């Protein structure tokens, strides 16, 4: 299963990272939730320098990741699980296509990846 052709709208560097994350071994939904919680707490305790990153976008991405987790069925199929894991892992990866903590657009690629995953899963209403 690959995502290369599923997400043509992603920039090549973003798509390469997403592809790597998509292929990672699946972890439990609880582990994903714990990783997300830990990263959100880290952002709250040590917010990125406002001069170099957009904390509001980070908060939006975090909220969307929580919605994605909440939208997962009790027993997600592999595709749902992989895509949700991809979105969360991309967000918690600080140095992805755009460095989250040292760039004014650092969380924009995270927002794009999470939004694409949401649409791919047919959950566009989560973006409203």
KEDREN-900432 format. One line per 3 residues: number of its first residue (from 1); their letters; for each residue x, y, z of N, C-alpha, C. Coordinates in pm, 1 decimal. Example, Ala and Ser with C-alpha at 12.3 -4.5 7.8 and 13.67 -1.06 7.14 Angstrom:
<sites>
1	AS	1319.0,-569.0,780.0,1230.0,-450.0,780.0,1320.0,-330.0,780.0; 1285.0,-225.0,708.0,1367.0,-106.0,714.0,1290.0,3.0,787.0 .
</sites>
This chain:
<sites>
1	XXX	85.6,-117.7,0.0,0.0,0.0,0.0,89.7,123.4,0.0; 70.1,213.2,-95.1,148.7,335.7,-99.1,54.9,455.2,-108.0; 109.8,570.7,-77.1,27.7,691.4,-83.8,73.4,785.1,-194.0 .
4	XXX	180.2,753.8,-262.0,238.4,844.9,-358.4,136.1,896.7,-458.8; 54.2,810.3,-512.5,-42.4,853.7,-612.2,-171.0,906.5,-548.9; -193.1,877.2,-422.0,-314.3,923.6,-355.9,-308.3,1071.2,-319.9 .
7	XXX	-188.9,1125.6,-297.7,-176.4,1263.1,-250.3,-91.4,1348.4,-344.9; -134.4,1362.1,-469.2,-52.1,1439.0,-563.4,-40.7,1586.7,-525.0; -131.1,1636.3,-440.4,-128.8,1777.9,-404.3,-19.0,1813.0,-303.8 .
10	XXX	43.6,1712.8,-243.7,151.4,1739.5,-148.9,279.9,1771.3,-224.0; 358.3,1861.6,-168.8,489.7,1893.0,-224.6,574.7,1765.9,-222.8; 667.5,1751.8,-315.2,748.1,1629.6,-320.8,817.0,1593.5,-187.9 .
13	XXX	876.3,1690.4,-120.1,944.6,1660.4,6.0,843.8,1614.9,111.7; 730.8,1680.8,117.7,625.9,1643.5,211.9,574.3,1503.5,180.3; 554.1,1476.0,52.5,503.3,1345.6,9.4,602.2,1234.4,44.0 .
16	XXX	733.3,1259.9,28.5,834.1,1158.3,62.5,829.6,1126.0,211.7; 819.2,1227.7,295.0,812.1,1205.0,439.3,683.0,1131.4,473.3; 572.3,1174.5,414.6,443.3,1109.7,439.7,448.2,962.9,398.7 .
19	XXX	511.1,934.2,285.6,523.4,795.3,238.7,599.7,710.7,340.5; 707.8,765.4,393.5,786.7,692.3,494.4,702.8,666.8,619.4; 631.0,767.9,663.5,547.8,753.2,783.4,433.7,654.4,759.3 .
22	XXX	378.3,656.6,640.4,268.4,567.1,606.4,311.8,420.9,613.1; 436.1,395.3,580.3,487.4,258.5,576.1,534.7,208.1,712.3; 540.7,294.8,813.3,586.3,251.5,945.3,491.5,146.9,1004.4 .
25	XXX	546.9,64.5,1091.7,465.3,-35.9,1160.1,353.2,33.8,1237.3; 236.6,-26.2,1232.9,123.5,30.9,1305.2,143.2,19.2,1455.6; 100.2,124.8,1525.0,97.9,123.2,1671.0,-47.9,136.4,1713.3 .
28	XXX	-76.0,107.0,1836.7,-214.4,112.7,1882.3,-266.7,256.2,1881.6; -396.9,267.5,1877.0,-461.1,398.9,1883.3,-425.4,466.6,2015.2; -412.7,388.4,2122.2,-374.0,445.2,2251.9,-234.3,507.3,2245.6 .
31	XXX	-142.4,441.0,2178.0,-7.1,496.4,2163.3,-13.3,626.1,2083.4; -91.2,629.3,1977.1,-106.4,753.0,1899.1,-162.1,864.9,1985.4; -262.7,833.7,2064.0,-323.1,932.1,2152.9,-220.5,983.1,2254.3 .
34	XXX	-143.0,892.8,2310.7,-40.7,931.7,2408.3,66.4,1019.9,2344.4; 109.9,984.2,2223.1,211.1,1063.9,2153.1,158.3,1204.1,2122.1; 33.8,1210.9,2078.6,-27.1,1340.3,2048.9,-38.2,1423.5,2175.8 .
37	XXX	-85.6,1362.9,2283.9,-99.0,1434.3,2410.7,36.7,1487.3,2458.5; 138.5,1406.2,2448.5,272.6,1446.2,2491.5,322.6,1565.7,2409.0; 301.2,1561.4,2278.1,346.9,1670.6,2191.8,269.3,1798.7,2219.3 .
40	XXX	138.5,1787.2,2237.8,56.8,1905.2,2268.2,101.1,1967.1,2401.2; 126.5,1882.5,2498.6,174.1,1933.7,2627.8,309.8,2002.2,2613.2; 395.8,1945.9,2529.7,526.2,2006.6,2504.1,509.5,2143.6,2438.4 .
43	XXX	419.6,2151.9,2340.9,394.2,2280.8,2274.6,338.9,2384.1,2372.6; 252.6,2339.3,2463.1,195.0,2431.0,2561.0,297.7,2475.7,2663.8; 384.7,2384.2,2705.0,486.3,2416.9,2804.6,598.9,2501.4,2745.4 .
46	XXX	632.3,2474.6,2620.4,741.4,2544.4,2552.9,694.3,2585.2,2414.5; 606.0,2684.4,2408.8,552.2,2722.3,2277.6,663.7,2766.9,2183.5; 648.0,2735.4,2056.5,746.3,2781.7,1959.1,756.5,2933.5,1965.2 .
49	XXX	873.1,2985.0,1939.0,895.8,3128.6,1937.7,798.8,3192.7,1838.0; 714.9,3281.8,1888.3,612.3,3344.1,1803.3,673.7,3414.3,1683.0; 797.7,3457.8,1698.3,865.4,3524.5,1588.2,894.9,3427.9,1474.1 .
52	XXX	908.8,3298.8,1508.5,951.2,3201.4,1409.0,849.2,3092.6,1376.2; 733.3,3090.8,1440.8,634.1,2990.4,1405.6,494.1,3039.3,1441.9; 395.1,2970.0,1391.9,256.0,3009.9,1410.6,188.1,2913.7,1507.3 .
55	XXX	177.6,2956.0,1633.0,118.2,2872.6,1737.8,-30.6,2845.8,1710.8; -99.5,2941.3,1646.7,-241.8,2920.8,1615.5,-261.2,2805.0,1517.9; -174.6,2795.7,1418.4,-184.5,2685.5,1322.2,-154.3,2553.9,1393.1 .
58	XXX	-55.7,2554.8,1482.0,-22.9,2433.1,1557.9,-144.5,2388.3,1639.1; -213.5,2481.4,1701.2,-333.6,2447.4,1777.8,-443.0,2390.4,1690.2; -458.1,2444.4,1570.8,-558.7,2392.5,1477.1,-524.2,2250.9,1434.2 .
61	XXX	-396.6,2227.7,1404.9,-355.1,2093.5,1363.0,-378.5,1994.6,1477.2; -343.3,2033.7,1598.5,-364.7,1946.0,1714.5,-512.8,1912.3,1728.8; -597.8,2013.6,1717.4,-742.4,1990.3,1730.0,-792.1,1894.7,1622.1 .
64	XXX	-741.5,1909.8,1500.8,-782.6,1820.5,1391.9,-733.6,1677.5,1416.5; -613.9,1663.8,1471.6,-563.1,1529.6,1503.9,-650.7,1462.5,1609.5; -693.8,1539.2,1710.0,-783.9,1482.4,1811.7,-915.5,1439.3,1747.3 .
67	XXX	-966.7,1522.4,1654.3,-1091.5,1486.8,1586.0,-1074.7,1359.7,1502.9; -958.5,1347.3,1439.1,-931.2,1226.4,1361.7,-933.8,1102.8,1450.9; -868.4,1111.5,1565.7,-868.2,999.0,1659.4,-1009.6,966.4,1706.0 .
70	XXX	-1086.3,1070.7,1737.0,-1224.0,1049.6,1783.1,-1311.3,986.8,1674.5; -1279.4,1015.2,1548.4,-1360.3,965.1,1437.4,-1325.7,820.6,1399.8; -1215.0,769.4,1450.3,-1178.5,630.8,1417.6,-1280.9,534.5,1474.9 .
73	XXX	-1322.0,436.7,1397.5,-1410.8,334.6,1453.5,-1334.3,252.0,1557.8; -1407.9,179.4,1639.7,-1344.6,96.6,1743.2,-1242.2,-0.2,1684.1; -1272.4,-51.4,1567.9,-1179.7,-142.2,1499.7,-1154.3,-89.3,1358.5 .
76	XXX	-1064.9,10.0,1347.1,-1040.0,67.7,1214.6,-974.8,-33.2,1121.6; -1005.4,-18.6,992.4,-934.7,-103.8,896.9,-791.5,-51.1,883.6; -708.2,-127.3,816.1,-566.2,-90.6,808.5,-545.9,46.5,744.3 .
79	XXX	-620.0,74.8,640.0,-605.4,203.1,571.1,-641.4,319.4,662.7; -754.4,310.2,732.4,-794.8,415.9,826.2,-688.4,435.0,933.6; -639.4,324.4,986.4,-539.8,328.9,1092.3,-410.1,392.2,1040.8 .
82	XXX	-363.5,346.6,924.9,-237.9,399.2,868.5,-247.4,548.5,837.7; -357.9,589.8,779.2,-372.5,730.9,744.8,-380.6,818.0,870.2; -452.4,771.8,970.4,-461.0,847.4,1096.2,-323.9,853.2,1162.1 .
85	XXX	-254.7,741.1,1163.6,-120.3,738.3,1221.7,-27.4,831.4,1145.1; -37.7,830.9,1014.0,42.7,921.4,930.8,20.1,1066.5,971.4; -104.4,1107.2,982.0,-136.1,1246.3,1015.6,-77.5,1285.2,1151.2 .
88	XXX	-97.2,1201.0,1249.2,-48.3,1232.1,1384.3,104.0,1230.2,1387.3; 164.9,1129.0,1327.4,310.7,1121.9,1328.4,374.3,1236.4,1252.1; 311.4,1280.8,1144.5,365.4,1396.1,1071.7,361.8,1519.8,1161.4 .
91	XXX	252.7,1538.2,1232.7,239.9,1654.3,1320.7,343.2,1651.2,1433.1; 362.9,1538.6,1495.4,454.9,1533.5,1609.7,600.9,1530.4,1566.4; 627.0,1516.1,1437.1,762.8,1520.3,1384.0,801.3,1666.9,1364.9 .
94	XXX	887.0,1718.4,1451.9,920.0,1861.7,1450.1,994.5,1903.9,1324.2; 1082.9,1820.0,1276.1,1161.3,1855.3,1157.8,1113.1,1774.2,1038.7; 1001.0,1819.7,982.6,946.7,1754.3,864.2,979.7,1841.2,743.4 .
97	XXX	891.7,1855.6,649.9,922.4,1934.8,530.5,950.3,2081.2,565.8; 884.5,2132.6,667.1,909.4,2267.2,719.5,936.9,2254.0,868.7; 1048.7,2305.0,915.1,1082.4,2297.4,1057.2,975.0,2368.9,1138.2 .
100	XXX	904.6,2295.8,1222.0,790.7,2349.6,1295.7,826.8,2463.9,1389.4; 945.5,2462.3,1443.7,979.8,2558.8,1548.0,1063.3,2676.3,1499.7; 1108.9,2674.0,1376.7,1195.4,2780.7,1328.6,1153.0,2834.0,1192.3 .
103	XXX	1024.5,2830.6,1167.2,974.5,2880.2,1039.6,834.5,2936.6,1059.7; 808.3,3049.7,998.3,674.8,3109.7,1008.0,568.7,3019.7,945.7; 609.2,2934.6,854.8,514.3,2843.2,790.4,538.3,2699.4,835.0 .
106	XXX	603.1,2683.0,950.1,643.6,2551.6,998.3,531.5,2452.2,1016.4; 413.8,2498.7,1054.0,302.4,2406.1,1075.7,208.1,2399.1,956.3; 234.7,2477.2,853.2,147.7,2477.3,735.2,150.7,2342.5,663.2 .
109	XXX	268.3,2280.3,653.6,275.1,2150.0,587.9,203.8,2045.2,672.3; 211.9,2059.0,805.5,139.5,1967.1,894.2,-10.9,1980.0,870.3; -58.1,2104.6,861.0,-199.8,2129.1,835.8,-240.9,2069.9,701.5 .
112	XXX	-155.2,2084.7,602.3,-187.0,2029.9,470.6,-197.7,1877.5,476.0; -101.5,1812.2,541.0,-104.1,1665.6,549.0,-228.3,1618.3,624.1; -256.5,1679.5,737.5,-372.6,1638.6,816.6,-501.1,1663.1,737.5 .
115	XXX	-510.9,1774.5,668.7,-630.0,1805.0,589.4,-648.7,1705.3,475.4; -540.2,1668.4,408.9,-547.4,1572.1,299.9,-594.1,1436.5,354.0; -540.3,1396.7,468.8,-582.1,1270.1,529.7,-730.6,1274.3,563.8 .
118	XXX	-774.9,1384.7,620.3,-916.5,1399.1,656.6,-1004.8,1382.4,532.5; -966.8,1447.4,423.9,-1044.7,1433.3,300.1,-1037.4,1291.4,246.4; -919.7,1232.1,251.3,-901.9,1095.3,200.3,-990.1,996.8,276.0 .
121	XXX	-1011.5,1022.4,404.7,-1094.6,935.5,486.4,-1243.5,971.3,477.2; -1276.6,1070.6,393.6,-1416.7,1109.7,377.9,-1473.3,1181.5,499.4; -1384.9,1250.4,572.3,-1425.8,1319.9,695.5,-1413.4,1471.8,681.5 .
124	XXX	-1437.7,1521.3,562.1,-1424.4,1663.8,536.6,-1498.4,1753.5,633.5; -1607.7,1703.9,691.7,-1684.1,1782.2,787.5,-1599.8,1819.1,910.6; -1492.8,1745.5,937.3,-1407.6,1777.9,1052.1,-1334.1,1909.8,1033.8 .
127	XX	-1322.3,1955.0,909.3,-1251.9,2078.9,880.2,-1338.0,2202.6,901.5; -1467.0,2181.8,922.9,-1559.3,2296.3,937.8,-1547.3,2357.9,1073.8 .
</sites>
